[in-house]
Amino acid sequence: MSAPIYRDALWDGASDPAVIRREGTDEWWMFYTQRRALLEAPGVEWVHGSRIGVAVSTDGGVSWQYRGVVDGLDAPDEPGLNTHWAPEVVLLGGEYHMYLTWIAGTPSAWAGHHRHIVHFVSDDLVSWSRVGRVDVGDFVIDAAVACAPGGGLRLWFKDEAADSTTWSAVSTDGYDWHREGLVVGGAPHEGPNVFELGGWWWLIVDEWQGQGVYRSTDGIGWSRQAARILESPGAHPEDREIGRHADVLVTGDTAVVFYFTHPGFDGSELSDASAPAARRTAIHVAELAVRDGALVAHRGLPDTSARYL
């Protein structure tokens, strides 16, 4: 069954999951956007003002316990309630790095507000130190970071000032980034995620009708796969909707994809979702595999009581 693996204990708005193992332990940490789905507020203010929630699993993903939110993600000169979205958390050179989407305040509308990617570091996943803004644009969100095949690092992100398409930047150390150019154009999309599996590099993007899939031999030139993943509904009543903003975790030759759904989604825009039932979200996991050169996802797990991490 494709039952939810996690729902946020405070606001019931867990979205944009990113999962990483805490080195030297059996702990798996899930960082996520804690949307305020229960908030009565105008427009899309409930999507803003979000913190980064944390849930931890010590049994290989069978269960997840809420650990609160990440503090210290605002600059000293920008206190107050701001918006934190879509954390990307990676381990680089023995140090954890978070690349966070940051927006000042709690806007009630999408347009007219700068969005930046901000960099933080930590040695324990608990306390984070601010490095600073990643200078790749003023309307950029949804960072994804991976080791580049030719060496160094590559950052993929959504540029809303460029028709909401995917762009990239490169770095040798994860601190200094240089914008490259367009990676995936065409129709608007968001939430890029990049990983290596089955002898290929893969890039998935949230197209709001499932995840678009692109394949590459070098992590630079990409070819689109005809079929999306997470487009068809799962079997569980809470998983009958498209899979949104996904994060892939590869362990050896196997992989799983974490994603979120709006179980009460009725097809309306988020700004029209006036009731908590339409706003609430749930985190799910699916098996991911490469078959005949194509990326496929099976929503849910064969045994929800078994470890999968």
C-alpha positions in Angstrom: 0.0 0.0 0.0 1.1 3.6 -0.6 0.1 4.9 2.8 1.6 8.2 4.0 4.8 7.7 6.0 4.6 11.1 7.7 2.3 14.0 8.4 3.4 17.2 10.2 2.3 17.2 13.8 1.9 21.0 14.1 0.4 22.4 10.9 -0.4 19.3 8.8 1.6 20.8 5.9 4.7 18.7 5.4 6.0 19.2 1.9 9.3 19.3 -0.1 11.0 16.5 1.8 14.8 16.0 1.8 16.2 12.9 3.5 19.8 12.3 4.7 21.5 9.9 7.0 23.2 11.3 10.1 26.8 9.9 9.7 27.9 7.4 12.4 24.3 6.6 13.4 21.3 4.6 12.3 19.3 7.9 12.2 17.7 9.2 9.0 16.7 12.8 9.1 13.9 14.3 7.0 13.9 18.1 6.5 10.8 19.6 5.0 8.8 22.7 4.4 6.3 23.1 7.2 3.4 24.8 5.4 0.8 26.3 7.7 -2.1 24.3 6.3 -4.4 25.1 9.2 -3.9 28.8 9.2 -6.8 31.1 8.4 -5.2 33.8 6.2 -5.7 35.6 2.9 -4.4 34.3 -0.4 -1.3 32.1 -0.2 -0.1 33.5 3.1 -0.5 30.0 4.5 2.2 28.7 2.1 4.5 31.5 3.3 5.8 32.0 6.9 6.8 28.4 6.9 9.6 26.9 9.0 11.8 23.9 8.2 10.5 20.9 10.0 12.5 17.9 11.1 11.5 14.3 11.5 13.8 11.4 12.4 13.6 7.7 11.8 15.7 5.2 13.8 14.1 2.1 12.3 15.0 2.4 8.6 12.1 4.6 7.7 9.3 2.5 9.2 8.3 5.3 11.5 9.2 9.0 11.8 9.2 11.2 14.9 8.8 14.9 14.8 11.8 16.8 16.2 10.6 20.4 15.9 11.9 23.1 13.5 15.4 24.4 12.5 16.3 27.6 14.2 18.8 30.2 13.1 17.9 30.4 9.4 17.2 34.2 9.4 19.9 36.8 9.2 20.4 39.0 12.3 19.2 42.1 10.4 16.1 40.2 9.1 14.4 38.9 12.3 10.7 38.0 12.5 8.6 35.5 10.7 10.1 34.9 7.3 9.5 32.1 4.7 11.7 29.0 4.5 11.1 26.6 1.7 12.5 23.5 0.0 15.6 22.6 2.0 18.4 20.7 0.2 20.7 19.0 2.6 23.9 17.2 1.5 27.1 16.0 3.1 30.3 17.5 1.5 33.7 16.9 2.9 32.5 15.7 6.3 30.2 18.8 6.7 26.5 19.1 6.2 25.3 21.8 3.9 21.8 23.2 3.6 20.7 25.2 0.5 17.4 26.9 1.5 14.9 29.0 -0.4 14.4 32.2 1.7 11.7 34.9 1.3 11.3 37.9 3.5 8.1 38.0 5.5 4.8 36.2 4.8 3.4 37.4 1.4 -0.2 36.7 0.6 0.5 36.6 -3.1 3.0 34.8 -5.3 4.3 37.7 -7.4 6.5 40.7 -6.5 8.7 39.2 -3.8 12.4 38.3 -4.1 13.3 34.7 -3.5 16.9 33.7 -2.8 18.9 30.5 -2.1 20.8 30.8 1.1 23.6 28.5 2.3 24.1 27.1 5.8 26.6 24.6 7.3 26.4 22.2 10.3 28.4 19.4 11.8 25.5 17.7 13.5 22.3 18.5 11.5 21.0 20.3 14.6 22.8 23.7 14.8 23.3 25.6 11.5 25.6 28.5 10.7 24.7 30.9 8.0 27.3 31.2 5.1 25.3 33.6 3.0 23.2 34.0 -0.1 24.1 32.0 -3.2 24.3 34.6 -5.9 22.5 33.0 -8.8 19.5 35.3 -9.1 16.8 37.2 -7.2 13.8 35.0 -8.1 15.3 31.5 -7.6 14.0 28.6 -5.5 14.3 24.8 -5.1 18.0 24.1 -4.9 19.4 20.6 -5.8 23.1 19.8 -5.4 25.1 16.8 -6.6 28.7 15.9 -7.4 29.4 16.7 -11.0 30.6 13.7 -13.1 33.7 15.6 -14.2 34.5 16.8 -10.7 33.3 19.6 -8.5 29.7 20.3 -7.7 26.6 21.4 -9.6 23.6 23.3 -8.3 20.2 23.1 -10.2 17.4 25.5 -9.4 14.2 27.0 -10.6 14.5 30.5 -12.0 11.1 32.2 -11.8 12.4 35.2 -13.6 13.2 33.0 -16.6 9.7 31.5 -17.1 10.1 29.1 -14.2 12.6 26.8 -15.9 15.6 24.9 -14.5 19.1 26.4 -14.5 22.4 25.4 -13.1 25.6 26.7 -11.4 28.9 25.1 -10.7 31.3 25.1 -7.7 34.5 23.5 -6.6 33.8 23.7 -2.9 30.1 24.2 -2.3 30.7 27.8 -1.2 31.4 29.8 -4.3 28.9 29.3 -7.1 29.0 30.4 -10.7 25.8 30.5 -12.8 26.0 28.4 -15.9 22.8 28.5 -17.9 19.6 26.9 -18.9 19.2 23.2 -18.3 15.5 22.4 -18.9 13.4 24.9 -20.7 9.8 24.6 -22.1 6.8 24.7 -19.9 7.1 26.0 -16.3 8.1 23.5 -13.7 9.9 23.4 -10.3 11.7 21.2 -7.7 14.6 19.7 -9.7 16.3 16.7 -8.2 19.4 15.0 -9.7 20.9 11.6 -8.9 22.8 8.7 -10.5 21.1 5.3 -10.9 21.5 2.3 -13.2 24.4 3.8 -15.1 22.7 7.0 -16.0 22.3 10.5 -14.5 18.6 11.5 -13.9 16.9 14.8 -13.4 13.3 15.0 -12.3 11.2 18.1 -12.1 7.7 18.7 -10.7 5.4 19.6 -13.6 2.2 19.6 -11.4 1.0 16.5 -13.3 3.7 14.2 -12.1 7.4 14.3 -12.3 9.0 15.0 -15.7 12.1 12.8 -16.2 15.4 13.6 -18.1 18.3 11.2 -18.6 22.0 12.0 -19.2 25.4 10.3 -19.6 27.4 13.3 -18.2 25.0 15.3 -16.1 25.1 18.2 -18.6 23.2 17.2 -21.7 19.7 15.9 -21.0 17.1 13.9 -23.0 13.5 13.8 -21.9 11.9 10.5 -21.1 8.4 10.1 -22.6 6.7 8.9 -19.5 6.5 10.8 -16.2 6.8 9.2 -12.8 4.3 9.7 -9.9 1.6 10.8 -12.4 -0.7 7.8 -11.8 -2.4 7.6 -8.4 -1.3 5.1 -5.7 -3.6 2.6 -4.1 -4.0 4.3 -0.7 -6.8 6.9 -0.3 -4.2 9.4 0.8 -2.1 8.8 -2.3 -4.7 9.2 -5.0 -3.2 12.5 -6.2 0.0 13.3 -8.2 3.3 13.1 -6.5 4.8 16.5 -5.9 8.3 18.0 -5.2 10.3 14.8 -4.9 13.6 13.8 -3.4 15.5 10.7 -4.5 17.7 8.7 -2.1 20.0 6.1 -3.7 21.6 3.4 -1.6 23.8 1.1 -3.6 21.8 -0.3 -6.6 18.5 0.6 -5.1 16.6 3.9 -4.7 13.5 5.3 -3.2 11.7 8.6 -4.0 10.1 10.7 -1.3 7.3 13.0 -2.4 4.2 14.8 -1.0 0.5 14.8 -1.9 -2.5 17.0 -1.2 -4.9 14.2 -0.3 -7.9 16.6 -0.4 -6.9 18.3 -3.7 -9.8 19.2 -5.9 -8.0 20.6 -8.9 -8.0 24.2 -7.7 -5.1 26.5 -7.4 -3.4 26.7 -4.0 -4.6 30.3 -3.6 -8.1 29.1 -3.9 -7.7 26.3 -1.3 -9.5 28.1 1.4 -10.2 25.0 3.6 -7.5 23.1 5.6 -8.8 19.8 4.0 -7.6 21.1 0.6 -4.3 22.5 2.0 -3.1 19.6 4.1 -0.3 17.4 2.8 1.3 14.0 3.4 4.7 12.6 2.7 5.0 9.3 0.9 7.7 7.0 -0.5 7.9 5.0 -3.6 10.4 2.4 -5.0 12.5 3.7 -7.9 14.2 1.6 -10.6 15.7 1.7 -14.1 14.1 -0.8 -16.5 15.2 -1.0 -20.1 16.8 2.4 -19.8 13.7 4.1 -18.4 13.1 5.4 -14.9 10.0 3.9 -13.3 8.4 4.4 -9.9 6.1 2.0 -7.9 4.1 4.1 -5.5 4.3 2.5 -2.0 6.4 -0.3 -0.6 5.7 -4.1 -0.7 5.9 -4.3 3.1 5.3 -1.0 5.1 6.6 -2.7 8.3 10.0 -3.4 6.8 13.1 -1.2 6.7 13.7 0.4 3.4 16.6 2.7 4.4 
